[in-house]
Amino acid sequence: MPTPIRLTAGHLSISTELNDTVAAQDLKKRLPLKLTGYRSPVDYCCNVACGLFDPAQTQIGWKNGDISLAGGWLAIFFDGEQQSENYRGVMVVAHLKESQIEQIKKLPDSVKITIASENE
């Protein structure tokens, strides 16, 4: 069953849901999580401790709006979907709506991000 979460960065607050993957359920146990995100041309990357995941649930590439947790990084992808087919091992744990992607794109180059259960 999906788990409602809230991403907060400055004055921006976005609701989404963690999916049912092993990685998403492991992330749920670590909430609330406070991270620093750095903007790249396609995402915000946040260094985060590696957690549990099932390699069979990984995929090649991402969709704009995917939130991925793999290899010690949490990535919030806002662009680059068309060029992402060369990236293997993407572990998607949540996805943003198009309007939320546009909000994420407006964040500064470095931002403090909190991910918490919607109930907190």
GUGUNU-532940 format. One record per residue: z negated, x, y of N, C-alpha, C, CB in turn; residue in three letters. Coordinates in steps of 0.1 Angstrom, whole numbers, plus 5000, padded with zeros to 4 digits. Glycine has a CB too. Layout:
BEGIN
PT  n.pz  n.px  n.py  ca.pz  ca.px  ca.py  c.pz  c.px  c.py  cb.pz  cb.px  cb.py    r
PT     Z     X     Y      Z      X      Y     Z     X     Y      Z      X      Y  ALA
...
//
This chain:
BEGIN
PT  n.pz  n.px  n.py  ca.pz  ca.px  ca.py  c.pz  c.px  c.py  cb.pz  cb.px  cb.py    r
PT  5000  5009  4988   5000   5000   5000  5000  5009  5012   4988   4990   5000  MET
PT  5009  5006  5022   5009   5014   5034  4996  5014  5042   5021   5010   5043  PRO
PT  4993  5025  5049   4981   5026   5057  4984  5027  5071   4972   5038   5052  THR
PT  4979  5017  5080   4981   5018   5094  4974  5030  5100   4977   5005   5101  PRO
PT  4982  5037  5109   4976   5049   5116  4980  5048  5131   4981   5062   5110  ILE
PT  4974  5056  5139   4977   5057   5153  4978  5071  5157   4966   5050   5162  ARG
PT  4990  5074  5163   4992   5088   5169  4989  5087  5184   5007   5093   5166  LEU
PT  4981  5095  5189   4978   5096   5203  4981  5109  5209   4963   5092   5206  THR
PT  4988  5109  5220   4992   5122   5227  4991  5119  5242   5006   5127   5222  ALA
PT  4981  5124  5248   4979   5121   5262  4977  5106  5264   4991   5126   5271  GLY
PT  4985  5099  5273   4985   5085   5275  4993  5077  5265   4989   5082   5289  HIS
PT  5000  5084  5256   5009   5077   5247  5001  5074  5234   5021   5086   5243  LEU
PT  5002  5062  5229   4995   5057   5217  5006  5049  5209   4983   5049   5220  SER
PT  5008  5054  5197   5018   5048   5188  5012  5044  5175   5030   5058   5186  ILE
PT  5015  5032  5170   5011   5027   5157  5022  5029  5147   5006   5013   5158  SER
PT  5019  5033  5135   5029   5034   5124  5021  5033  5111   5037   5047   5125  THR
PT  5027  5035  5100   5020   5034   5087  5023  5046  5079   5025   5022   5080  GLU
PT  5013  5051  5072   5015   5061   5062  5021  5054  5049   5002   5069   5058  LEU
PT  5030  5061  5043   5036   5055   5031  5027  5058  5019   5050   5061   5028  ASN
PT  5032  5055  5007   5024   5056   4995  5026  5069  4987   5027   5045   4986  ASP
PT  5032  5079  4994   5034   5092   4987  5020  5099  4985   5043   5101   4995  THR
PT  5020  5108  4976   5008   5116   4973  5004  5123  4986   5010   5126   4962  VAL
PT  5013  5129  4993   5010   5137   5005  5005  5127  5016   5023   5143   5011  ALA
PT  5010  5115  5018   5005   5106   5027  4990  5102  5024   5014   5094   5029  ALA
PT  4988  5099  5011   4974   5095   5007  4964  5107  5009   4975   5090   4993  GLN
PT  4969  5119  5007   4960   5131   5009  4958  5132  5024   4967   5143   5003  ASP
PT  4968  5130  5032   4966   5131   5047  4956  5120  5051   4980   5129   5054  LEU
PT  4957  5109  5046   4947   5098   5049  4933  5102  5048   4950   5085   5040  LYS
PT  4930  5110  5038   4916   5115   5035  4912  5124  5046   4915   5121   5022  LYS
PT  4921  5131  5053   4917   5141   5063  4916  5135  5078   4928   5152   5063  ARG
PT  4919  5122  5079   4919   5116   5092  4904  5114  5097   4926   5102   5092  LEU
PT  4902  5115  5110   4911   5118   5121  4914  5133  5121   4905   5113   5134  PRO
PT  4927  5135  5125   4932   5149   5126  4936  5152  5140   4943   5151   5115  LEU
PT  4931  5163  5145   4935   5167   5159  4943  5180  5158   4922   5170   5168  LYS
PT  4955  5179  5163   4965   5190   5162  4971  5193  5176   4976   5186   5152  LEU
PT  4977  5205  5177   4985   5208   5188  5000  5209  5184   4981   5222   5195  THR
PT  5008  5201  5191   5022   5201   5187  5031  5208  5197   5027   5186   5187  GLY
PT  5041  5215  5192   5050   5223   5201  5064  5218  5199   5049   5238   5197  TYR
PT  5071  5215  5210   5084   5209   5209  5095  5220  5205   5088   5204   5223  ARG
PT  5104  5216  5196   5116   5223   5193  5127  5214  5197   5116   5227   5178  SER
PT  5139  5218  5195   5151   5209   5198  5151  5196  5190   5164   5216   5196  PRO
PT  5144  5196  5178   5145   5184   5170  5132  5177  5166   5152   5188   5157  VAL
PT  5121  5184  5169   5108   5178   5165  5096  5184  5173   5106   5180   5151  ASP
PT  5085  5178  5171   5072   5185   5174  5066  5190  5161   5062   5174   5182  TYR
PT  5063  5203  5161   5057   5209   5149  5042  5212  5152   5064   5222   5146  CYS
PT  5034  5209  5142   5019   5211   5143  5015  5218  5131   5011   5197   5145  CYS
PT  5008  5229  5133   5003   5237   5121  4991  5229  5115   4998   5251   5126  ASN
PT  4991  5227  5102   4981   5219   5095  4979  5225  5082   4985   5204   5095  VAL
PT  4967  5224  5077   4964   5229   5063  4973  5222  5053   4949   5228   5060  ALA
PT  4977  5230  5043   4985   5224   5032  4976  5215  5024   4990   5235   5023  CYS
PT  4982  5204  5019   4975   5195   5012  4982  5192  4999   4973   5182   5020  GLY
PT  4978  5181  4992   4984   5177   4979  4998  5170  4982   4975   5168   4971  LEU
PT  5007  5172  4973   5020   5165   4973  5026  5166  4960   5029   5171   4984  PHE
PT  5036  5157  4957   5043   5156   4945  5057  5161  4948   5044   5142   4939  ASP
PT  5061  5173  4943   5075   5178   4946  5086  5168  4943   5077   5191   4938  PRO
PT  5084  5159  4934   5094   5149   4931  5096  5139  4942   5090   5142   4918  ALA
PT  5086  5138  4951   5087   5129   4963  5094  5135  4975   5074   5124   4966  GLN
PT  5097  5148  4974   5104   5155   4986  5118  5151  4986   5102   5170   4985  THR
PT  5125  5154  4997   5139   5150   4999  5146  5161  5006   5140   5136   5006  GLN
PT  5159  5159  5007   5167   5168   5015  5170  5162  5028   5181   5172   5007  ILE
PT  5167  5169  5039   5169   5164   5052  5159  5153  5057   5183   5158   5053  GLY
PT  5161  5148  5069   5152   5138   5074  5160  5128  5082   5141   5145   5083  TRP
PT  5154  5117  5086   5159   5107   5095  5152  5109  5108   5158   5092   5089  LYS
PT  5159  5107  5119   5152   5107   5132  5140  5097  5131   5161   5104   5144  ASN
PT  5128  5101  5135   5117   5092   5134  5108  5095  5122   5121   5078   5133  GLY
PT  5112  5103  5113   5104   5107   5102  5092  5116  5106   5112   5114   5091  ASP
PT  5081  5114  5100   5070   5123   5101  5068  5130  5088   5056   5115   5106  ILE
PT  5069  5143  5088   5069   5151   5076  5057  5160  5075   5082   5159   5074  SER
PT  5052  5162  5063   5040   5171   5061  5044  5180  5049   5027   5162   5058  LEU
PT  5047  5192  5052   5051   5201   5041  5049  5216  5046   5065   5199   5037  ALA
PT  5046  5225  5037   5045   5239   5040  5036  5243  5051   5059   5243   5043  GLY
PT  5025  5236  5053   5016   5239   5064  5020  5234  5077   5014   5254   5064  GLY
PT  5030  5225  5078   5034   5219   5091  5035  5204  5090   5048   5225   5094  TRP
PT  5031  5198  5101   5033   5184   5103  5044  5183  5113   5020   5176   5107  LEU
PT  5055  5177  5110   5067   5176   5120  5069  5161  5123   5079   5182   5114  ALA
PT  5071  5159  5136   5075   5145   5141  5090  5147  5145   5065   5140   5152  ILE
PT  5099  5143  5137   5113   5145   5140  5118  5134  5150   5121   5145   5127  PHE
PT  5124  5138  5161   5130   5129   5170  5145  5131  5172   5124   5130   5184  PHE
PT  5151  5141  5165   5165   5144   5166  5169  5153  5154   5168   5152   5179  ASP
PT  5182  5156  5153   5187   5165   5143  5190  5160  5129   5178   5176   5141  GLY
PT  5189  5147  5128   5192   5140   5115  5206  5145  5109   5192   5125   5116  GLU
PT  5216  5145  5118   5229   5148   5113  5231  5162  5108   5239   5146   5124  GLN
PT  5222  5172  5112   5223   5186   5108  5212  5189  5098   5222   5195   5120  GLN
PT  5205  5179  5093   5193   5182   5085  5196  5184  5070   5183   5172   5087  SER
PT  5208  5182  5066   5211   5183   5052  5209  5196  5045   5226   5179   5049  GLU
PT  5207  5207  5053   5204   5220   5048  5189  5222  5045   5209   5231   5057  ASN
PT  5181  5213  5049   5166   5215   5048  5161  5207  5035   5159   5209   5060  TYR
PT  5156  5215  5026   5151   5210   5013  5136  5209  5014   5155   5218   5001  ARG
PT  5130  5201  5006   5115   5200   5005  5109  5193  5016   5110   5214   5005  GLY
PT  5116  5183  5023   5110   5175   5033  5102  5164  5027   5122   5169   5042  VAL
PT  5089  5164  5031   5080   5154   5025  5076  5144  5036   5067   5161   5020  MET
PT  5083  5133  5036   5081   5122   5046  5068  5114  5043   5093   5113   5047  VAL
PT  5059  5113  5053   5047   5105   5051  5046  5093  5059   5035   5114   5054  VAL
PT  5055  5092  5069   5056   5080   5078  5069  5080  5086   5043   5080   5088  ALA
PT  5072  5069  5093   5084   5068   5101  5081  5060  5113   5095   5062   5092  HIS
PT  5087  5065  5124   5086   5058   5137  5098  5049  5140   5085   5069   5149  LEU
PT  5096  5039  5148   5107   5030   5152  5115  5037  5163   5101   5016   5157  LYS
PT  5127  5032  5165   5136   5038   5176  5129  5039  5189   5149   5030   5176  GLU
PT  5122  5028  5193   5116   5028   5207  5105  5039  5207   5110   5014   5210  SER
PT  5098  5041  5196   5087   5051   5195  5093  5065  5196   5079   5049   5183  GLN
PT  5105  5067  5190   5111   5080   5191  5114  5084  5205   5125   5080   5182  ILE
PT  5119  5074  5213   5122   5076   5227  5110  5080  5235   5129   5064   5233  GLU
PT  5099  5074  5231   5086   5078   5238  5082  5092  5234   5075   5068   5234  GLN
PT  5083  5096  5222   5080   5109   5217  5088  5120  5225   5082   5111   5202  ILE
PT  5101  5117  5227   5110   5126   5233  5105  5130  5248   5124   5120   5234  LYS
PT  5098  5121  5254   5093   5123   5267  5080  5131  5269   5091   5110   5274  LYS
PT  5075  5135  5257   5062   5143   5258  5065  5158  5263   5056   5144   5244  LEU
PT  5055  5165  5268   5058   5178   5273  5060  5188  5261   5045   5183   5281  PRO
PT  5063  5201  5265   5066   5211   5254  5054  5214  5245   5070   5223   5261  ASP
PT  5042  5212  5250   5030   5214   5242  5021  5202  5244   5023   5228   5246  SER
PT  5016  5197  5233   5008   5185   5235  4997  5184  5224   5017   5172   5234  VAL
PT  4986  5179  5227   4975   5176   5218  4978  5163  5212   4961   5176   5225  LYS
PT  4978  5162  5198   4981   5150   5191  4969  5147  5182   4994   5151   5183  ILE
PT  4964  5134  5182   4954   5130   5173  4960  5119  5164   4942   5124   5181  THR
PT  4958  5121  5151   4963   5111   5141  4950  5105  5135   4972   5117   5130  ILE
PT  4949  5092  5136   4937   5085   5131  4940  5072  5124   4927   5083   5143  ALA
PT  4931  5068  5116   4933   5055   5110  4933  5044  5121   4921   5052   5100  SER
PT  4941  5034  5120   4942   5024   5130  4929  5017  5133   4952   5013   5125  GLU
PT  4920  5017  5123   4907   5011   5124  4896  5019  5132   4901   5008   5110  ASN
PT  4900  5032  5135   4890   5041   5142  4891  5040  5157   4892   5055   5137  GLU
//
